[in-house]
Amino acid sequence: MHTFDLSMEHITKIEGDASISVKVEDGKVTDVKFQTIEYKRFFTEAMKGKAILAIPQHLARICGTCSNAHVMAAILACEDALDIEPSEQTDVLRALTMHGLTIRDHALHLYLFSLPDVYGKDAFLDLDENIPEEHQILHDGFGIKAAGNFLATLIAGRSVHAHYPTIGGFLHFPDQAGIDEAIEKMEAMRPAALRLIKIFQDQPFHFDRKTNYQALIPEGNFGYITGTIRTSRGEIFPKSEYRNLLEHVVLPYSQASAYQYKGDGYMVGSLARINIAKDKLHPNTKASIPEALALFPSTDIFHNNLAQAIEILHSLDEAVEILRTRKFTPEPLIKKPARDAVGVGIVEAPRGTLYHKLVLGADGLIKDGEVIVPTGQNQINIEQDMGRYVEGLIARGMEKEKMPLEMEKLVRAYDPCMSCASHFLKVKWS
């Protein structure tokens, strides 16, 4: 009973395609393989020879749901290479773009992927419209996602593959009618965000394991697009030193690269951000959810979903404040000539820290590049968690046949994005 192999070829309700296998001997997990099985797509190889102006939209195609994070990271890398300092208004518009992405993407994951587990359902649409609580959740889910989509479309042109943000600024600016409508939609969704936080605060799933956490943390308010890289050990790194944080690990069974920090796994994402920087959250957010915030810093991986719900509330609160207090006026793009340089762009995508690097030539063409996504960074931590988690299920006497669903729940807590991860494989042609 306590010596067996267990494998799942396809994990459900995650972005993209992944599998997992676990080997157990005498009640102890001896091997775990979390595999990205998406087809490799060589985006970083395809960067080479492209004009720098094409890079943000090229790299956005790595993934649909994460595309606006890739647009932002790529723009920042291009501007770093070109020595462009964006205007203050551009910084604010980019922050709003990331808030729209965060609201939409977290809502997608929490309502459609994770919340069915809490209610013992196979899918979000299995919730019963005739039960008042479930009726409310159905409408909350679509409402919050729509509010995030509207904000992203107003500011960035589209909720995925945004085309208003570009190197040196924005191509379009929001009008007052759109701003007023965005404020109305987001304020209307604040009670829904509070209900969502309560659901994941009370969820029945828990698994504690100490690990290391990393996130890009701004100096001022909680955000996703500026700052320094901080660890749960109290270390601070400027973006130019990001490679000192990341030790590349080749996993021959996976299409994705993995990463370690000081020889061990670590975690990026909402849990890392809230653990390290919960005190920087919007004042209205902190005032509304003291009981939820008291749970952090947390080593419970399932609190990653709670942290995502908290970030939805923060993004609603901060976006409303920005839109109420700012006026946006058209301004020209900042342009500079190409040069031989290396550019680095770092943002906090919904799933964690996203790194873009490019090597630019004086002819304006890209010589080389690198993209490191959150799921690749979390891969080793997922495997380590899974080993301990399965041992706990065995100790509780759970039958082998019931374990796959519980294992899937743990993977979903991380909210992995396999489409982003799958383009990393390095190939040597002989």
ROKOLBA-647937 format. One record per residue (C-alpha): residue in one letter; x, y, z. Coordinates in steps of 0.05 Angstrom, whole numbers, plus 5000, padded with zeros to 4 digits. Example, Ala and Ser with C-alpha at 12.3 -4.5 7.8 and 13.67 -1.06 7.14 Angstrom:
// ROKOLBA-647937
A524649105156 S527349795143 
***
This chain:
// ROKOLBA-647937
M500050005000 H505850485014 T510250304955 F507450544889 D508350994828 L503151524814 S502851944751 M498052444719 E499152584646 H494853214645 I493553674704 T486854024698 K484954744710 I491755064700 E494255504643 G497455034592 D499454304596 A503353964651 S504153274681 I506853014747 S509552354771 V511152114841 K514951504864 V513751244935 E517750714972 D515650485042 G511451115052 K516951595032 V517051984967 T523651834931 D522452214866 V517852764840 K517653024769 F513453624751 Q513753664676 T512054214627 I509653844566 E507754424522 Y511454444455 K517754864457 R517155504416 F523955844418 F521656554428 T528456784454 E531856484394 A526956834348 M528757504380 K535457494346 G535857954286 K529258304301 A528759054306 I528159304377 L521459634363 A518458954347 I520758614411 P515158794460 Q509658524415 H513857924395 L515157714467 A507857844487 R506157244444 I509656784493 C502856734528 G495857014521 T493757084593 C500557364615 S501657774552 N501258474583 A506458294635 H511158074578 V509658724541 M511659124602 A517958734618 A520158764546 I518959514541 L522959624605 A528659204577 C528659594512 E528560264548 D534260034592 A538359864531 L536660524497 D537760934561 I530661204560 E527661474624 P520061454618 S515762044641 E512062024707 Q505461974670 T507961374632 D509961034697 V502861154724 L499560884660 R503960264664 A502060154737 L494760194717 T495959694661 M498959214711 H493059314758 G488259134703 L492258514687 T492658304760 I485158384772 R483358004709 D488557454715 H487557314789 A480057294779 L480856794722 H485056334765 L481356394831 Y474256344805 L475055864746 F480855424769 S481455424845 L474655604873 P471254974846 D475854564892 V473354964952 Y466054794935 G467354084914 K465554224841 D468854004778 A468054684743 F466055394759 L459555344719 D457454754762 L455855244817 D448255264827 E444655914807 N438955704853 I443255724916 P444156454937 E451456394957 E453456034893 H449156504851 Q453057094881 I459756764867 L458056644794 H456357374784 D462257614826 G467157214783 F464757494717 G464058194746 I471158244774 K474157954711 A470158454669 A472559034712 G479858834702 N478658744627 F475459434623 L481259774660 A486559434617 T482859604553 L481860334573 I489160434591 A492859944546 G488259824487 R486759094501 S486458644561 V491258164526 H496758354477 A496159094494 H498159564437 Y497960254470 P504260164514 T510660224473 I517960394480 G518361114506 G511061204527 F503961074505 L500461134437 H493661314466 F490961634529 P484561504569 D478761994564 Q474662234622 A468461844603 G472361194603 I475761374669 D469061514702 E466360844677 A472460474701 I471860774771 E464560584774 K465859864752 M471659764801 E468060074860 A462059624846 M466659014850 R469859184917 P464658794958 A465858194912 A473258224925 L471958235000 R467557614993 L472957274952 I478157415006 K473557115059 I472556485017 F480056355011 Q481356575083 D476656015105 Q478455495053 P479554795081 F486254645047 H492854765082 F500054545073 D505954865109 R513154815088 K518555325099 T521855585036 N525056215009 Y521156774976 Q523157304925 A519457894895 L520558564861 I518459074914 P517659824902 E520360334951 G513560654960 N506760324952 F505559584937 G506159484862 Y508459054805 I513059454760 T518659824797 G523359714856 T528859234878 I528858484884 R527958274956 T528157604991 S524857345053 R531757325083 G532058085081 E536858125022 I536058684970 F538658644899 P538359174843 K535758924777 S542758924747 E544658364795 Y538657914782 R543057354756 N546157284825 L539357054849 L538156534796 E541855874788 H539755534724 V538054794731 V536854344671 L531153844680 P531853324625 Y524653094633 S521553784624 Q520954284568 A522354844618 S528555074653 A528455094729 Y532055554778 Q534855534848 Y537256054897 K543455864937 G542555134920 D535255064940 G528255194913 Y524655844924 M517856144909 V515456754871 G508357014864 S502957314906 L504856944970 A511957194963 R509657914951 I504857935009 N509757585055 I515158095040 A511158735030 K504158685061 D505459335098 K505759705031 L498659515010 H493660074998 P491060375063 N483860205046 T485759485032 K489359415099 A483659735137 S478459265106 I481858585118 P485958585183 E484257855198 A486557605130 L493058015133 A494557755203 L495757065170 F501957345135 P507757225130 S505456515117 T508755855097 D502055555076 I502355465000 F494755494996 H495156205023 N497956384954 N490656394931 L488756824990 A494457294972 Q491857334901 A485057534926 I488258074970 E491958334909 I485458404871 L482758854927 H489259254929 S489259354853 L481959574855 D483360074911 E489760354881 A487060404810 V480960784835 E485261264874 I489861394814 L484061504767 R480561974816 T486762404828 R490462404761 K489262774696 F492262464633 T494462894574 P497562674508 E505162704506 P510262504453 L514361864456 I521361914483 K526161664429 K533561534429 P538261224377 A540460494382 R547160324413 D551059714435 A548059564502 V544759054548 G537759194574 V534158864633 G526758934648 I523458634710 V516158634730 E511758254778 A507157854733 P500957564768 R504656914778 G511257224802 T517657574781 L518657604706 Y525557764676 H527058004606 K534158134581 L536458334511 V543058494478 L542359064429 G546859254371 A548259954345 D544259764283 G537959714326 L537558954319 I537458454376 K543658014382 D541357574440 G536057534494 E533457164555 V526657084587 I525756774656 V518556664678 P515356534747 T513355814733 G520555624716 Q522855924782 N517355564821 Q518454884789 I523454594840 N519354864897 I513154524869 E516753864867 Q519353944938 D512454124963 M509253544926 G513953044958 R512353275028 Y504953345012 V504252634986 E507852365048 G502752735090 L496952435051 I499951735062 A500751875137 R493352075139 G491451405109 M488951675043 E487851164988 K492251214927 E486251314882 K484151944919 M491052274917 P491152554846 L485653064860 E489253294923 M495753344884 E492353764831 K489754234884 L496854354908 V499254504837 R493354974826 A495255354889 Y501555564852 D497555794791 P502955554742 C503155804670 M505955264626 S505455664562 C510356164590 A515055624615 S515355194553 H519855634509 F526155564550 L529254924525 K536255044498 V538054594440 K545054434415 W544754214342 S550153704325 
***
